Amino acid sequence: MSRDAMRELQGEKLKRIVRHAYENSPFYRTRFDEHGVHPDDIKSIDDITRLPFTIKKDLRDNYPFGLMAVPMSDIIRLHASSGTTGKPIVVGYTRQDLDNWSEAVARCFTAFGLGKSDLVQISYGYGLFTGGLGAHDGVQKIGATVIPTSSGNTQKQIQLMQDFGSTAIACTPSYALYMAETIRKMGIDARNLKLRIGIFGAEPWTAEMRRELQEQLGIKAYDIYGLTEISGPGVGGECECQNGTHIWEDLFYPEIIDPVTLQPVEPGQKGELVFTTLDKWGMPMIRYRTRDLTSLNYDICDCGRTCVRMGKILGRSDDMMIIRGVNVFPSQIESILLEFPEYEPYFLIEVDRVNNTDTFDIQVEVKPEFYTDQINLLVRLRQRLTSRIQSVVGIQPNIRIVQPGTIERSTGKAKRAIDHRKFE
Ligand code: DLL
């Protein structure tokens, strides 16, 4: 679709959804009235900037069903996300919403090269988390075979993967890493499995992690992005070019804003991603601030798809830690660690404040073949990692090398950092 035709379509859809939200959700009506904007003011997609933002706190304050814009009898499924603090946020879907969501996921899977003859093992958690059921519906939509294993029970999963001949695996990248490790421990050669495609998302992962997973599992690893508030997985996905994540912008309209001024940034610049759901009726989200930091690229992709591409998620603004005044993202540590063949890709950052100074500890594991009782070798290895992190991040960490297997393996979203500091 040409850019002009897409903007035309987005404008038409925006007008409909804004009117629906205003007329059926007391939350949006009050919010729009307070902001002095009325559905009649929305004439094209350019008018979106006249609308107020919605934030996670709005969902928490209106827990559980306060943002629904249809009678509860039209809601046929609920999902929720617990987040790190406080009450969960709850989302509700009409039948149409579920259809649109599975359409989005199906587009991702098609772009990954999956089809009817694939057997897709879903190792995202099933339940209130959107990963399991969201991916499940997408697999069924493209007519592939779904293997709904959910997460956990790793050895049994791998046994099934071998017995059934799963050709694709959908899980978090950190769980995929743990699976690869378990496959090795079980004495299985990953190259003898039928796996060819990995469908990884729900947490940030770096280019280095992609290389590692592709190598260890003998697959092509694709990124799939999404969030509960906007539907779940499949808001966007990569294509065969693996040069950005296509956002299905006829369903989810993306903007990038400066998180401080809240103004749109120049095209191509980094900032906070904001979404408006153009075709979600149970619980529309208008200009929802995701907290995810990334950029958008409107150049047409070599694959021929015209939908905008999003860069890798650098992290959530919530994940960013300010340590001794310096911004630190766990993904920076992941990239650096993976440059070293001696280290496992597992780590845990711990930050605290002692005598008014921030401490910055990182636990890392050395691969069993490099783990030695020769202290001087480990000390040298530790020094190399310390100075590499210091040169990239700008502050010196205290590296602790721990025994292989010590750092907790994750079957869902990995916990990569703990901040013990108390902020009043
Ligand atoms: O994680 C939905 C999902 C499930 C996406 C399975 C992909 C695969 P939430 O639990 O609400 O929903 O978390 C959403 O996770 O705002 C990002 O910060 C992060 N996230 C999701 N996908 C990616 C990705 C699901 N591909 C939050 N890369 C989002 C980086 C991601 N971060």
Boltz pocket constraint, residues with backbone or C-beta under 6 A from the ligand:
constraints:
  - pocket:
      binder: B
      contacts: [[A, 81], [A, 124], [A, 130], [A, 131], [A, 200], [A, 201], [A, 202], [A, 203], [A, 204], [A, 205], [A, 223], [A, 224], [A, 225], [A, 226], [A, 227], [A, 228], [A, 229], [A, 232], [A, 233], [A, 234], [A, 290], [A, 292], [A, 313], [A, 315], [A, 316]]
      max_distance: 6.0
